[in-house]
Amino acid sequence: MHGNAVVSRRELLRASALAPSALAPFALGAGASAAAPKRKAKACIVLFMWGGPAQQDTWDMKPDAPEVYRGEFKPIQTSVPGLQICEHLPELAKRAHELCLIRSMTHTDVNHITAPHYLLTGKPPPAGPIKDDWPNYGAVLSKLGRGAGPLPPYVSMMPIVKENGAPRFVEESHGQGAGFLGPLYNPMRIDADGTSPDYRVGDFNLSVDTPAARMNDRAELLRGLDAQVRTMESQAELGAMAAHYRRAFELLARPKVTEAFDLSREPSKVRERYGMNLHGQSVLQARRLVEAGVPVVTVFWPNDGITNVSVYWDTHNRNFIDLKTRLCPVTDRATSALLDDLKARGMLDETLIVWTGEMGRTPKVGQSVVGGAGAGRDGRDHWGKLFTTVLAGGGVRAGTVYGSSDKFASEPATNPTAPADLAATIYHLLGVDPHTEIRDRLNRPLALCDGRVIEGVVG
């Protein structure tokens, strides 16, 4: 291979590795429902709070309960009469009229590795490897043909900060990818630190000043790569690789499109409004991507790299210290900025925001229920029986609360809501019939979702 071709191949491979998410339209199976609801939301941003936020210390305060249950925080009034939330979420309290709080989410899994599968797919986790997972919302929409064009249809924002020398949660947990749909529908991953002055999502600048002759060389290279893998595309990994090459070439050939990944184009005041931290800049990146036409972006809460504290929202110890100083203020700032930004741009009604963790935390402070984990005197252990998911935009009935909990925030008192019902509602709001038929690796017909649309949540 000649010199120019070698350089072009390296450029193409580098970009393709950072844009692994091409797709083809999905033909519904014979038993699929064609009566999908009218599409309401064009995009979805999932803000996933790794670790599990404590119900009674965030969205569902219990001021009349004994201190060992209610904890240290005080409730504050929101913009919705009669609705109170934690004092450390003041900006979101001012915007509660834009929110729908589902205070009765419930399931039985208290494992950080498997519990996310419920919230990211609506299905219980499989017994087998991640490749057998039920597909994530983003992978399903990719399969359904959403997001045509060079930008990936599904992006996963999860900056990796190593814990004890190795990535935690982000590499191991179920429900993040395409599962049995195959690698073609896996998300583009962005692991870069948005607070860094040299933040880059791939070396997309390679194509900005590239002469036409070199672009032609790239096109010739692409045809050569296609020829090499054409006979092997029945193998999922190789077929996905070929598709990723094609999307990478499109990105390289259209530099304007890649501006969506360039946070430096945002005014400093806007970046600061989201918060100059890993989570805040990831949320801002998500807004830029949906504005550019990406249908689904998931922003996972990152490990902020601080030592000797509970990582993520997994507050086995220092529950109140970390919620007050590291967790609530960051999500309060970023989520409220996202709401304001989308509304100012006329995008809130067509963008569904889902704020959730994979579980909640124990009703009592210091209560230990999980073997090997437990809770310190100032912490709360894992608790799947009750947690809150917050929705906004995208056809949601704003300024409302759905479901309630008992007096100790230990389990739902009214309208217990399974993750399957949340999934059905998300699909409905995105204009997808929750009962659409998809097929697994063995070509068996399966219903996309087993849940019901939560009518009290839909506007």
N, C-alpha and C positions, 0 to 999 in steps of 0.2 A: 504494500500500500504506500502511495506517495506521501510526502511530508504534509501537504495541505490536508489530505484526507485523514491522516493520523490526528492532527490538531482538531479537526472538525469532529472526529469521533469522540475525542476526549471531552470536548465541549458538550456534545450531545449527551454522552453518558452521564456527565456531571449534572446536567439539568434534569435528565430523566430520573435520576436517583432522588431528586427533590420534588418531583411532580408525579408520583405514582398513582394516578387515578383517572385513567381514561375510561370511557364507558360506551356501551352500545345500547340502543333502545330495547326495551323489554317487552316481548309479546306476551300478553296474559294467557294463562292456560285455559283450557276449554271450560273449566268450571269456575272461572273467575267472574266476579261481579263487575259489570260495566257501568253500574249506577253510582259511580263515585260522587261525593258531594261537590258542589261548586267550589272551586279553588278559592281560598281566602288569603292565605299567606304565601308569599313567594319564597321566603327564606326562613331559616330557623337557626338561632344561636343558643346552644346549650352551654350554660355556665355550671360546670360540674365541680362541686365542693368536695374534693377528695377527703375522706376520713370520717365524714358524718357530723354535721352541725347539731348541736344540742337544741332540741325543740323548745324547751322552756327557757333557754338563754338567748333566743333570737326572735322567733316569730310568734310564740305562743306562751307568753309569760303567765306565771301562776302566783301572783302577789299574795293571795290569801292562803297559800299552802305553807306548811312548816318550812323553816329555813333550809333544812336538809334536802328538801325537794325544790323550793323556789330558787335557791342560790342567792348570789350577791347582787344581781342587777335589778334595776327598777324599770318599770314600763313607762313609756311616753305615749302621748296621744298622737295619732296620725291625722292625715288630711281626710280620713273617712271617719265620720262621727261614730264614737263608740269603739273604734278599733285601736288597740294599743300594741306596740311591739317594743323591742329592747331599746334602751336608752343609747346604746352604742351603734344604732342604725338610724341616726337622725335625718340624713338626707333621703333615705328610702321612706322614712315616716312621712316626710313632706310630699312624697310622690305615691303614697299608698292608693290614691284614687286611680292610678294607672295599673295597679297590681291585682292579681287574683291569688289568694293564699289557699292552698289545699292543705288543711291542718290535720288530715286524717290518713295520710299515706301509711301503708303497713305491709310488711312481709316478714319472713321468718329467718332470713339469712343475716348473720353477723360477721361474715368473713369479707375483708376488704378486697380479696382477689375475685370472689365470685359474685358478691352482692351487686357490684356495678352492672352486671349483665341484666338484672331486672329493670334497672332504670334506663339503660341505654338501648334496650331492645323490646322490653315489655314481656320477656319470656324468662323462665328459670334457666340457670346456667346448665350446660350439658355436663355429663359425667366425663366426657373425653377432653381432648386438647382444644385449644383456642380455634383451630381450623374448623371445628365442628360447631362453633358458636352459632346462635341465631344472629343474623346480620343487624348491624347498627342502623339507626334511622337514616344516616347519611348514605350508607351502602345501598339501602333499599331504594332511596330516591335516585341514586346513581343508576341502579338497575332499571328503574322506571323511565330513564331517559331525561331526567331533569338536568339543567345546567349545560346545555350544548355550548360548544365553543372551546377555546384553548385553556381557559381556567379550569382547574379541577372542580368537580361537582361536590366534593366532600373534603373538608380540611380539618385536621385535628391539631389544635394548639396545645401542646403539652411540653413546655420547656423542661429539659432533663437537668436536674441538679442532683448529683450523686449523694447518696446517703450510705455511710460506712463503706465507701468505695464502689458501690454498684447502684444502678438505677433501681428505684423502688416503685411499685404499683404500676407505673406507666408501661413497663415492659411486660408485666405479668398478668394484668387483670383482664377479665373477660368482658366482652360486649363492645370493644372499641372499633373492631374492624368489620370486614365483610363476611367472616365466618364461612359457612358452607357455600355462599355465592361465589367464592373464589377470589384470588388476589387482584383480579382486574378491577374490583370495586373497593379495594382498600383505600383509606384516605391518604391525601398528601399530608405528611407530618411536618410541622414546623417546631423545631426544638430550640431555635436560636433565641437568645436573650434580647428582647425588644428594648431594654434599657441601655444596651451597649451602643456606644457611638458608631461602631462599625457593623451594626445589625444588618444582616443580609440573609435573604431567603433564596439561596442559589446565586450563581454568578450570571444573572440575566443580562448584565451590561455587555456581555460578549457580543451581542448582536446589534448594539446600537449603531455603531459606525462600520459595520461589516460590509465590504463591497459586494455588489451583486454576484460577481464571479464566485466568491466564497460561499454565498448563500446557495448558489447552484451546486457547488461541491457538496454542501450539506444535503441538499435534496437527492443528489446522486447517491450519497452515502446511505441515506434513509432507504432508498430503493434497494440498495445492496443488502442492508440489514433485513429488510422484509423478505428478500429472496432466501436469505440464510435460514430464517426461522419458519418460513411458510409451511414446510413439511412437518414441522414439530409443533404447530400451534394447537394441536389437540391436547398438549400438556399445559395445564393451567398456568404454571409459572412462566413458561416461555411465551405463551399467548399474551399474558399480562405485560411481560417485558416489551414485546413488540408494540403493544398499544401505548405503553408509557413513552417509548421512543417517539411515537407519532405526536403525542401531546407535547412532549418536550421540544420537538422541532417547531411546532406551532408557536410555543411561547418564545423561543429564540427568534423567530421570524417576526414577532409582533411586540416590540418593546413597550408600546403604549399599554398593552394589557398588563405587563408586569409592574406597572406603577402602583397597582393595588397592594403590592408587597413592600412598598417604600414608605416607611413611617416618617422619614425626614420631610416628606411633602406636607405633613400636618403642621399647623402653627404650634409654636411652643405652648401657648396657653391651652390648646386643646389637649395636647399630650399630658400636660400637667394636671388638667382637669380629671383625666382618667387615673392619674397616679403614675409617677415614674418608678414603677416596680414591675416585677415579672407579670403579675396578674393584670394590672391596669393596662399595660402596653399590649398584652395578648388580647384583651377585650377590645381595645381600639383597633388592633389588626383585624379582628373578627368583623367589626363594623365596616372597615374598608373593603373586606372581601365580599360581604353580602351586597354592599353597594355596587361592586363591580360585577355581580351576577352569580356568585357562588351560592348554591341553595342551602347547604348545611355546614356550619362551623361549630365544632365543640371545643370549648376552652376549659381544659382541665386545670384545677388549682395546682400550682407548682410547689415543690419544696423550695422554700426561700433560702435554704442554705444556712440558716441560723442553728447553731449547735446548742445542745443541752436544753432543748425545749421540745414539746410535742410537735411533730411535723404535721403539715396539712391541718385538717380540722379534727384530727384524731387525738382529742384532748384527754388522755388517760391521766395526765397530771397538768397542773397549771391551767386548768380549764378557764378560770375567770381572768387570769393574767393575760393569757394568749388571745382569748376572745376580745378582750378590751383593747389590747395594744397591737396585735398582729393580724387578726382575722376579720373581725367586724368592720374596722375602719377601712380596710382595703377593699372589701367587697361593697361596702356602703358607697364608697367614692366611685368605684369603677362602674357598678351597676346603675347608679343614679346618672352618671355621665352618659352611659349608653342610652338610657331612656330619653334624656334630654336631646342628645345628638340625633337619634333616630326620629324623634318628633320634629325637631327643627328642620330636618331634611325631608319631611313628608314620608318617612319610611316606617314609622312605628306600626301603622295599621296593616302593613304587608310583611312585617318581620315578627315572627313568634320568638319570644325569649322564654327559656326554661331554666330556672335556677333551682338546683337540687343537689343533695348529697346522696350517697348510696344507702344511708341508714340514719338513725338518730343516736341518742345517747341515754344512758340509764336515768330513770326518774330521780334516784337518790344520788347525792354527791358522795363519792367514795364507795359506791356500790360496785362490787366485782361479780361479773357473770360469765366472762369468757376466760377459759383456762389458759394460762400462760400470758395473759394480758392484764386483765383486772383494772383497777383504778386506785390512784393514790388518794390521800385525804382531801385533796383539792381538785380531783378529777372525776370524770364520768366515763364509764365503760361503754362498749358497743351495745346498741339496742335497735333491733329491726322492727319492733312492734309499732313504733310511732315516729313519724318525722313529717316535715313540711316541705312541699314543693311549691314554688312560686312561679306563676306564669304572667306574662305581659304581652301586649301588642297582638298582632296576628289574629284578630277575631275573638280574643278572650273577653269575657265579661268583667270589665275592670271595676275596681273599687269594691270587691266582694271577698267573702270568706266562704269556702266550701268545707264542710265537715267540722268536727270539733273533737277535743280530747277530754279525758276524764280529769278530775281535779288535781291529779298528781302528774299529768302528762306521761302516763304509762301505756295507754292504749286508746284507740278511737272510741269516742262516746256516740258519735253519729256519723253516718256515711263513711264507713271504712272504705278506703280507696286502694285498690291493688295497682301495682305498676302496669299491669295489662290494661287497666282502664285509662291510666295516664297515657300509655302508648296509643291506644285507640283514639284518644282525644287529640294527641299531637298529629297523628296521621290525618284525622278528619279536618283539623284546622289547616293542614297543608294541602287539602284537596285530594287526599288519597283514601279510597274506601278501605277501612280497616280489615275487611274480609276478603280483600284481594288475594288471589291464589298465587303462591310462589312454589318453586320446586327445589328440593334438596339435591344433594350429590347423586342420589339414586333415582332422580327424576320423579320422586313421589310428590303428589300435590299436597300443599299445606296452606292453611289459612294464615295470612300475614299476622293477624292479631286475634287473640281470644277474648279481649276485653270489650267493654262497652263505652261508647262516647259519654262523657260526663256532661249531661245537659246543663247542670248548674254552673258549669265553667264556660260554656260556649256562649258568646255574645249574641 
